[in-house]
Amino acid sequence: MTKVILALACLALQACTLPQPLPVAADLKTDASGVVVIGKIELIPPINAEFEQRKHWNVIGEDRMLNHVLVATGAEYRPVDTSRLHGGDFSNSLEAKWGVPFMVKAPRQRTFLNGGVTYLNVACR
């Protein structure tokens, strides 16, 4: 019986995957199996953080949510299904601030940008 409960607990925890961002690069040095990606992601027109991103709850921390974009990357083209977001889609994700240059380490491979998400407050008063 305990093995069944343990197996169910493991399956439940597997469903709670958190996005894993690519590691930040401090310099341009890398090994033969990796590359350093330098870029900037912009949204035109930009998000107005005062009206479109409100700070009315703080579960995971506002610094990681506000003015940030999370882009799902992968070795194969698999667009993110926006009707059913799954944390596993963002297992190797690019996490960047809107309009701010970033530098991350990534594996040396063909990489696809499969979709992105950002936090917006769409609640009406």
C-alpha positions as a printed Julia matrix, in Angstrom:
125×3 Matrix{Float64}:
   0.0    0.0     0.0
   2.81   2.42    0.85
   4.4    1.78   -2.56
   1.17   2.82   -4.27
   0.94   5.99   -2.18
   4.59   6.77   -2.89
   4.06   6.25   -6.63
   1.0    8.53   -6.61
   2.93  11.19   -4.69
   5.76  11.05   -7.24
   3.31  11.41  -10.13
   1.66  14.38   -8.42
   5.01  16.09   -7.9
   5.96  15.5   -11.52
   2.98  17.61  -12.57
   4.34  20.53  -10.53
   7.34  21.33  -12.71
   8.76  24.83  -12.48
  10.34  26.64  -15.43
  14.11  26.18  -15.54
  15.8   29.27  -16.98
  19.01  28.98  -18.96
  22.04  29.92  -16.83
  23.21  33.53  -16.99
  26.61  34.03  -18.63
  29.06  36.28  -16.83
  31.55  36.32  -19.73
  31.89  35.05  -23.3
  33.88  31.94  -22.34
  32.2   28.55  -22.73
  33.15  24.95  -23.38
  32.93  23.16  -26.75
  29.39  21.9   -26.1
  27.85  25.32  -25.4
  27.39  28.82  -26.76
  26.66  32.22  -25.28
  23.47  33.82  -26.57
  23.29  37.62  -26.45
  20.08  39.44  -27.28
  17.2   41.66  -26.29
  13.44  41.05  -26.46
  11.23  44.06  -27.08
   7.49  44.48  -27.19
   6.11  47.31  -29.31
   4.2   49.13  -27.88
   5.72  48.34  -24.48
   3.7   47.14  -21.51
   2.65  49.88  -19.12
   3.63  48.27  -15.82
   1.5   50.68  -13.79
  -1.79  49.76  -15.48
  -1.19  46.35  -17.07
   0.89  44.65  -14.37
  -0.39  45.28  -10.86
   1.27  44.09   -7.66
  -1.77  42.9    -5.71
  -0.41  39.48   -4.73
   3.08  38.16   -4.18
   3.31  34.38   -4.23
   6.48  33.77   -6.26
   7.99  37.24   -6.02
   7.28  40.29   -8.1
  10.82  40.68   -9.41
  10.59  37.46  -11.4
   7.13  38.31  -12.8
   6.85  42.01  -13.56
   8.42  43.29  -16.82
   9.72  39.79  -17.61
   9.11  37.4   -20.48
   9.62  33.65  -20.32
  10.41  32.1   -23.72
  10.22  28.32  -24.21
  13.22  27.02  -26.14
  13.96  23.55  -27.44
  15.93  21.44  -29.89
  12.77  20.7   -31.87
   9.9   22.84  -33.11
   7.0   22.3   -30.69
   4.89  25.46  -30.32
   3.49  26.04  -26.84
  -0.23  25.26  -26.59
  -1.59  28.46  -25.03
  -4.87  26.8   -24.09
  -3.01  24.28  -21.88
   0.24  25.72  -20.54
   2.5   23.07  -19.05
   5.62  23.75  -16.99
   7.48  21.04  -18.91
   7.31  23.2   -22.05
   9.56  25.69  -20.27
  12.18  23.18  -19.07
  14.96  25.16  -20.82
  13.54  28.63  -20.99
  14.96  32.02  -21.74
  13.98  34.43  -18.98
  14.59  38.08  -19.83
  13.46  41.57  -18.9
  11.58  43.43  -21.59
  13.96  45.7   -23.55
  17.06  44.84  -21.47
  20.01  43.02  -23.09
  20.63  39.5   -21.77
  23.48  37.0   -21.96
  22.8   33.29  -21.28
  24.63  30.01  -21.8
  22.88  27.47  -24.03
  23.79  24.07  -25.47
  25.4   24.1   -28.94
  22.46  22.93  -31.05
  19.75  24.24  -33.31
  17.36  26.01  -30.94
  13.76  26.97  -31.6
  11.82  29.66  -29.77
   8.55  27.79  -29.23
   6.51  30.47  -27.48
   6.56  32.95  -24.66
   4.51  34.12  -21.71
   4.38  37.29  -19.65
   2.31  38.3   -16.67
  -0.61  40.64  -17.42
  -3.34  41.8   -15.1
  -6.55  41.52  -17.07
  -8.94  41.85  -14.13
 -11.47  44.66  -14.42
 -12.72  46.76  -11.55
